Amino acid sequence: QLVMVGLQEVEMGTMSVGKDAITQYLAKPKAESVTAAAQAWVSMVGDVLRSTGDFRKVSLRQMSGMLVMVFARAELEPHIGEVATASVACGVLGYGGNKGAVAVTFSLFRRRVVVVSSHFAAHQDKVEARNADYAKIVRHLHFHNVPTDKPQQQQQYEASNVLVLGGDLYTELSSSSASSGRRLAGGSPGISPRKA
């Protein structure tokens, strides 16, 4: 009924980060303002979904190379409202949009849904940086384009009824946790943790 897609690196390079910084901090970004590369992804995903049924775009948000899109079947459309978007940059110097999160929130049958797509620093030695970025996202993810008579909805991360968190989280099993990973997977021989 709902399809949520989060992508990273749809735009790459310092030009993308710089352009996004200007958009984010000097001009109010429009909720559905996307680059040509991101629009190509939105169109492709939309076309594929429409080939399987009557899907409509709920909303999307782009920040530099990150993109989150939410689609719903047409019969849900009358039950979706209060759509808002937000982003939190955690990248270059703590402000670049190459790392961080993009999010869409909406109500569905009077329940608050928040969809977050994140992109964090890679490699085993960056665990503390990823944890700090996650904490920053939780603190700063505010949906400002919600009705002003409902300020409690401006920060819906904690108050959501449904939270979908996805993206490139870079969570890896170290060799010391391999046995824990096998236990979690029910002893499946398919688990092959990366060596640290």
C-alpha positions in Angstrom: 0.0 0.0 0.0 2.9 2.4 0.8 6.3 2.4 -0.9 9.2 4.3 0.7 12.5 4.7 -1.1 15.7 6.2 0.3 18.7 6.8 -1.9 22.2 8.1 -1.3 24.7 9.7 -3.7 22.2 10.6 -6.5 24.4 13.6 -6.8 28.1 13.5 -5.9 31.0 15.9 -5.6 31.7 19.2 -3.9 29.5 21.2 -6.3 26.5 19.2 -5.1 27.3 19.8 -1.4 28.0 23.5 -2.0 24.8 24.1 -4.0 22.8 22.3 -1.4 24.3 24.3 1.4 23.3 27.5 -0.4 19.8 26.2 -0.9 19.4 25.0 2.7 20.9 28.0 4.5 20.3 31.0 2.3 17.0 30.1 0.7 14.1 28.2 2.1 14.1 24.9 0.2 10.9 23.8 -1.4 9.7 20.4 -0.2 9.8 18.9 -3.6 12.6 20.9 -5.2 15.0 18.3 -6.7 17.9 18.2 -9.1 17.6 16.7 -12.6 19.4 13.5 -11.4 17.0 13.1 -8.5 14.0 13.8 -10.7 15.1 11.0 -13.0 15.0 8.6 -10.0 11.6 9.9 -8.9 10.2 9.4 -12.5 11.7 6.0 -12.8 10.4 4.7 -9.4 7.0 6.3 -10.1 6.8 4.7 -13.6 7.6 1.3 -12.2 5.0 1.6 -9.4 2.3 2.9 -11.8 3.0 -0.2 -14.0 1.9 -2.4 -11.0 -1.1 -0.3 -9.9 -2.5 3.2 -9.2 0.3 4.8 -7.1 0.5 8.5 -6.3 3.5 10.4 -4.9 2.9 11.5 -1.3 6.1 13.6 -1.1 9.9 13.7 -1.4 12.9 15.5 0.0 16.4 15.9 -1.4 19.5 17.2 0.4 22.6 17.1 -1.8 22.9 13.4 -2.8 20.3 12.0 -0.4 16.7 11.5 -1.5 13.6 10.1 0.2 10.4 9.4 -1.7 7.0 8.1 -0.5 4.3 6.7 -2.7 0.9 5.4 -1.8 -1.9 3.5 -3.6 -4.6 5.9 -4.8 -7.2 4.5 -2.4 -5.1 5.8 0.5 -4.9 9.3 -0.8 -8.1 10.6 0.9 -6.6 9.3 4.2 -3.2 11.0 3.9 -2.7 14.5 5.2 -0.4 16.9 7.0 2.5 16.1 4.7 5.8 17.8 5.6 9.5 17.3 5.0 12.8 18.0 6.7 16.5 17.4 6.5 19.5 17.5 8.9 23.0 17.9 7.5 25.9 16.2 9.3 28.6 16.1 6.6 31.4 18.4 5.7 32.4 20.5 8.8 29.1 19.3 10.4 27.0 21.2 7.9 27.4 19.6 4.5 24.5 17.7 3.0 26.6 14.8 1.9 25.9 13.0 5.3 22.8 13.3 7.5 19.2 12.6 6.9 16.2 13.5 4.8 12.6 12.8 6.0 9.0 12.9 5.0 6.2 12.9 7.6 2.4 12.5 7.0 -0.7 11.4 8.8 -2.4 8.2 7.6 -5.7 7.3 9.2 -4.9 9.9 11.9 -1.6 8.2 12.8 1.7 10.0 12.4 4.2 8.3 10.0 7.8 9.5 9.8 10.1 8.1 7.1 13.8 8.9 7.5 16.6 8.0 5.0 20.1 8.6 6.4 23.6 8.4 5.2 26.5 8.1 7.7 30.3 8.0 7.6 31.7 4.6 6.5 34.2 2.2 8.1 34.5 0.5 11.5 36.5 3.3 13.1 33.6 5.8 12.5 31.2 4.3 15.0 31.3 7.3 17.4 30.9 9.7 14.5 27.8 7.8 13.3 26.3 7.7 16.8 26.9 11.5 17.1 25.3 12.1 13.7 22.3 10.0 14.7 21.9 11.9 17.9 22.1 15.2 16.0 19.4 14.0 13.6 17.1 13.1 16.5 17.6 16.5 18.1 17.3 18.6 14.9 14.8 16.9 12.7 12.0 19.4 12.7 9.2 19.6 10.2 8.7 23.3 9.8 6.2 23.2 6.9 3.4 21.9 9.1 0.4 24.1 10.0 1.5 26.8 12.5 -1.5 26.1 14.7 0.0 22.7 15.4 3.5 23.4 16.7 3.7 20.0 18.4 3.9 18.4 15.0 7.1 20.4 14.1 9.2 17.7 15.8 7.6 14.4 15.0 10.5 12.1 15.2 9.8 11.1 18.8 6.0 11.5 18.6 5.5 9.4 15.6 3.2 6.4 15.7 5.2 4.7 12.9 8.9 5.4 12.4 10.7 4.0 9.3 14.5 4.5 9.6 16.5 3.4 6.6 19.5 4.3 4.6 23.2 3.6 4.5 23.7 3.1 8.3 27.1 1.4 7.9 26.5 -1.0 10.7 28.9 -3.9 10.5 29.7 -7.0 12.5 33.2 -7.1 13.7 35.0 -10.4 13.9 34.6 -10.3 17.7 30.8 -10.2 17.3 30.7 -13.0 14.6 29.3 -15.5 17.0 26.6 -13.1 18.2 25.7 -12.5 14.5 25.4 -16.2 13.9 23.2 -16.6 16.9 20.9 -13.7 15.7 20.7 -15.4 12.3 19.8 -18.7 13.9 23.2 -20.2 13.1 22.8 -19.6 9.4 26.0 -20.4 7.5 25.2 -17.5 5.2 26.4 -14.9 7.7 29.9 -13.8 6.8 30.9 -10.8 9.0 33.5 -8.4 7.7 36.9 -8.6 9.4 37.9 -5.4 11.2 
